[in-house]
Amino acid sequence: MDNVNSFYALGVATDRVDDVFGMEFEQRWEARQARRAAELSGGATNRITFIRRAVARALAKLSRGSARAVRRLDRVAADDLSRRLAAAE
């Protein structure tokens, strides 16, 4: 008889643990869904995100352009320096 009660108690405990973890998973899933719904419905948030992306793209373009200009200047300066050194010898 004790053996049967032990198996019953073990089954009840396992069901409780499953219920607790199941509720936690469900709550996290619902919270995630609510965040996604808020992100999709938030017009102001979408506008801010759009503005941030546009600014980031513009800054990246500016950065690439300035890096290209610096590389050109380095090439010109290196050519001038090599000519001066060749002329000095």
GROMACS elastic network, one bead per residue, 0.5 to 0.9 nm:
[ bonds ]
;  ai    aj funct       b0    kb
    1     4     6  0.53144   500
    1     5     6  0.64590   500
    1     6     6  0.87401   500
    2     5     6  0.50811   500
    2     6     6  0.60817   500
    2     7     6  0.86822   500
    3     6     6  0.51366   500
    3     7     6  0.64034   500
    3     8     6  0.86846   500
    4     7     6  0.52301   500
    4     8     6  0.61910   500
    4     9     6  0.86580   500
    5     9     6  0.60316   500
    5    10     6  0.84454   500
    6     9     6  0.51227   500
    6    10     6  0.60556   500
    6    11     6  0.85342   500
    7    10     6  0.50257   500
    7    11     6  0.61141   500
    7    12     6  0.86412   500
    8    11     6  0.50802   500
    8    12     6  0.62238   500
    8    13     6  0.86312   500
    9    12     6  0.50821   500
    9    13     6  0.61030   500
    9    14     6  0.85298   500
   10    13     6  0.51395   500
   10    14     6  0.61239   500
   10    15     6  0.86107   500
   11    14     6  0.50992   500
   11    15     6  0.61721   500
   11    16     6  0.86766   500
   12    15     6  0.51073   500
   12    16     6  0.62565   500
   12    17     6  0.87351   500
   13    16     6  0.51188   500
   13    17     6  0.62807   500
   13    18     6  0.86224   500
   14    17     6  0.51543   500
   14    18     6  0.61359   500
   14    19     6  0.85455   500
   15    18     6  0.50364   500
   15    19     6  0.60618   500
   15    20     6  0.86400   500
   16    20     6  0.61782   500
   16    21     6  0.86388   500
   17    20     6  0.51331   500
   17    21     6  0.61841   500
   17    22     6  0.82846   500
   18    21     6  0.52465   500
   18    22     6  0.57530   500
   18    23     6  0.84232   500
   19    23     6  0.60095   500
   19    24     6  0.85660   500
   20    23     6  0.51976   500
   20    24     6  0.62753   500
   20    25     6  0.86690   500
   21    24     6  0.50430   500
   21    25     6  0.61038   500
   21    26     6  0.84668   500
   22    25     6  0.51371   500
   22    26     6  0.60689   500
   22    27     6  0.85588   500
   23    27     6  0.60144   500
   23    28     6  0.85413   500
   24    27     6  0.50913   500
   24    28     6  0.61558   500
   24    29     6  0.85032   500
   25    28     6  0.51784   500
   25    29     6  0.60643   500
   25    30     6  0.85514   500
   26    29     6  0.50362   500
   26    30     6  0.60643   500
   26    31     6  0.85375   500
   27    30     6  0.51006   500
   27    31     6  0.61053   500
   27    32     6  0.85639   500
   28    31     6  0.50768   500
   28    32     6  0.61292   500
   28    33     6  0.85914   500
   29    32     6  0.50924   500
   29    33     6  0.61711   500
   29    34     6  0.86050   500
   30    33     6  0.50410   500
   30    34     6  0.61134   500
   30    35     6  0.86435   500
   31    34     6  0.50313   500
   31    35     6  0.62248   500
   31    36     6  0.86632   500
   32    35     6  0.51410   500
   32    36     6  0.62648   500
   32    37     6  0.86428   500
   33    36     6  0.50960   500
   33    37     6  0.61354   500
   33    38     6  0.85868   500
   34    37     6  0.50634   500
   34    38     6  0.61175   500
   34    39     6  0.85837   500
   35    38     6  0.50755   500
   35    39     6  0.61405   500
   35    40     6  0.86311   500
   36    39     6  0.50618   500
   36    40     6  0.61869   500
   36    41     6  0.85904   500
   37    40     6  0.51560   500
   37    41     6  0.60639   500
   37    42     6  0.83945   500
   38    41     6  0.51780   500
   38    42     6  0.57637   500
   39    42     6  0.53697   500
   39    43     6  0.83798   500
   39    45     6  0.70736   500
   39    46     6  0.75802   500
   40    43     6  0.77857   500
   40    45     6  0.87309   500
   40    46     6  0.77832   500
   41    45     6  0.87014   500
   41    46     6  0.85523   500
   42    45     6  0.52998   500
   42    46     6  0.63411   500
   42    47     6  0.88126   500
   43    46     6  0.51869   500
   43    47     6  0.63143   500
   43    48     6  0.87601   500
   44    47     6  0.50793   500
   44    48     6  0.62266   500
   44    49     6  0.86070   500
   45    48     6  0.51346   500
   45    49     6  0.61661   500
   45    50     6  0.85707   500
   46    49     6  0.50469   500
   46    50     6  0.60866   500
   46    51     6  0.86034   500
   47    51     6  0.61553   500
   47    52     6  0.85764   500
   48    51     6  0.50789   500
   48    52     6  0.61094   500
   48    53     6  0.85928   500
   49    52     6  0.50800   500
   49    53     6  0.61638   500
   49    54     6  0.85722   500
   50    53     6  0.52291   500
   50    54     6  0.61700   500
   50    55     6  0.86385   500
   51    54     6  0.51016   500
   51    55     6  0.61184   500
   51    56     6  0.84960   500
   52    55     6  0.51741   500
   52    56     6  0.60370   500
   52    57     6  0.85711   500
   53    56     6  0.50035   500
   53    57     6  0.60964   500
   53    58     6  0.85617   500
   54    57     6  0.51594   500
   54    58     6  0.62002   500
   54    59     6  0.86463   500
   55    58     6  0.50713   500
   55    59     6  0.61258   500
   55    60     6  0.85148   500
   56    59     6  0.51566   500
   56    60     6  0.60868   500
   56    61     6  0.85827   500
   57    60     6  0.50503   500
   57    61     6  0.61415   500
   57    62     6  0.86009   500
   58    61     6  0.51009   500
   58    62     6  0.61857   500
   58    63     6  0.85595   500
   59    63     6  0.60101   500
   59    64     6  0.85568   500
   60    64     6  0.61395   500
   60    65     6  0.85443   500
   61    64     6  0.51753   500
   61    65     6  0.61645   500
   61    66     6  0.86376   500
   62    65     6  0.50907   500
   62    66     6  0.61354   500
   62    67     6  0.85452   500
   63    66     6  0.52022   500
   63    67     6  0.61161   500
   63    68     6  0.85938   500
   64    67     6  0.51010   500
   64    68     6  0.61867   500
   64    69     6  0.86951   500
   65    68     6  0.50942   500
   65    69     6  0.62735   500
   65    70     6  0.86948   500
   66    70     6  0.61488   500
   66    71     6  0.86099   500
   67    70     6  0.50907   500
   67    71     6  0.62117   500
   67    72     6  0.86953   500
   68    71     6  0.51733   500
   68    72     6  0.63546   500
   68    73     6  0.87491   500
   69    72     6  0.51173   500
   69    73     6  0.62344   500
   69    74     6  0.86068   500
   70    73     6  0.50216   500
   70    74     6  0.60785   500
   70    75     6  0.86273   500
   71    74     6  0.50036   500
   71    75     6  0.62619   500
   71    76     6  0.86948   500
   72    75     6  0.51169   500
   72    76     6  0.62494   500
   72    77     6  0.85626   500
   73    76     6  0.50564   500
   73    77     6  0.59880   500
   73    78     6  0.83941   500
   74    77     6  0.50465   500
   74    78     6  0.59304   500
   74    79     6  0.84775   500
   75    78     6  0.50462   500
   75    79     6  0.60970   500
   75    80     6  0.85924   500
   76    79     6  0.50953   500
   76    80     6  0.61814   500
   76    81     6  0.85486   500
   77    80     6  0.50879   500
   77    81     6  0.60489   500
   77    82     6  0.85442   500
   78    81     6  0.50481   500
   78    82     6  0.60831   500
   78    83     6  0.85683   500
   79    82     6  0.51576   500
   79    83     6  0.61777   500
   79    84     6  0.86560   500
   80    83     6  0.51167   500
   80    84     6  0.61916   500
   80    85     6  0.86062   500
   81    84     6  0.51342   500
   81    85     6  0.61322   500
   81    86     6  0.85154   500
   82    85     6  0.50964   500
   82    86     6  0.60374   500
   82    87     6  0.85186   500
   83    86     6  0.50585   500
   83    87     6  0.60534   500
   83    88     6  0.85147   500
   84    87     6  0.50471   500
   84    88     6  0.60378   500
   84    89     6  0.87381   500
   85    88     6  0.50701   500
   85    89     6  0.64455   500
   86    89     6  0.54369   500
